[in-house]
Amino acid sequence: MFRTLFLSWLFLLGLGAAHAQSDNLGAVRAALRNGSSRELSQYFAPTVEIGFDGDKQSYNSTQAEIVMKDIFAKNAPSTFEFIHQGQSQEGIQYAIGRYTGKSGTYRLFVKLKPSRGAPLIDTLDFTKE
């Protein structure tokens, strides 16, 4: 009886963690679709690497929000959709999406690293298609 109860609890705990991870990706997708740097910044790790057409730099979360605000201002999204999602054995989540804005279409790579609670954005890399 105790073993069954314990295993059920572990199963539900695992479902909750998986749900939190998919919730974060859904929220990230919505923020990217809306072109909202403020919404997106809620999911930033303390340091975020942002790449745009080969120019990659690391920023603290506050600077990263400003950089994304500038990207959205210059290249507001008309559409955004994730086309592939996955997770490494180490628990690093990633997604590849197609971001279409004023200046063209970009392939967007998003990497989320495990953190206390839910995964946080470690990398955003825009590459022109």
N, C-alpha and C positions, 0 to 999 in steps of 0.2 A: 504494500500500500504506500509506504513512505517513498519507495524507489519510484513508483509510477508518478506520484505527486511531484517529486523532485525533477524527474525527466520532463514532465509537462511544463514545469516552471522554467527549466532551461530552454525548452522549445519556444515558449512564449517570449522569453528574454531575447532569443535570437531573432525572432520575427520583429520585435520592437526595434532592434538595432538595424536590421535590413530596411525597415520602414523609414527610420530616421535618415538613412543614407539616400534612399530614393526621394524622400521629401526635400533634401538639400538640393539634389539635382533638378527637381521640379522647380524649386524656388530660383535656382540659378538660371534655368531656361527662361522663366518668366521675366526675371530682371534683364536678361540679354534681349529678349523680345521687346521689352518696354524701353530699352535704352536707359535704364536707371542705374547710375553708378552708386547711388545711395542704397538701393535695395541689394545690389550685388555686393557692396562692401560689407554687409552683415555676415557674409560667408568667407571673408578673406582671412587667411592665416596671418600671423604677425608680419611675415615677409612674403611678398608675392612677386613672382617673375612675370613680367608682361612683355610679350614680343609682338611687334607689328611689322610685317614685311621684312623680317630678318634682323631688325633692331631690337635686341633683348636687353632688358635691364631689370634689376631687383629693386623693389620699393618697399617701404614699410606700408602698413595697411592704409594709413591716411594719405600718403603720397599716391598709392595705387588707386584710390578712389578718385583723386584729382586727374590722374592720367586717363582713367576710364571715362570720366566726365568729358575730357577733351576729345577722346576717340569718338564717343557718341555724338558730341556736338558737330564734329567734322564729318562724320560718317554714320548718321542716324540709321538704325536698322529699319528695313522695310519687312524683312522676314528673318526668322531664325528657327532652326530645328536641329535637335540632336539626331545624327544618323547612325551612331554606334556608341555603345556604352559598355564598360567592362570594369574588372577589378583584378589587381595582381594578387599573388599569394600573400604578399605582405599587407594586404588591406588597402592598397592605394587605388582609389577609384579614379576612373578617367572617362571622358566622353569626347567624341569628335562631332562637330556640328558644322552646319553651313549657315554663314552669316551674310546676308545680302543687305548692302547699304548704298548710300549715294554714290560712292566711288567704285562700286563693283561687288563681287562675291568673294568671300574669304572662307577658307577652311579654318575652323576654330578648334584648337585642342585645349581641353580643360582638364587639369589634374587636381584632385582633392586628396589631401593627406589626412590620415586619422589624427584626431585630436581628442581632448577630453570631451566626451559627449558625442559630437557629430563631426564628420569630415569637413575640412576647410579648404578653400581654394589656395593652391600653392602656385599654379601656373595657368596663365591665359596666353595662348600663342595664336595670333591671326596670320595666316599665309594666303596671299592673293591667289585665286584660282586662274 
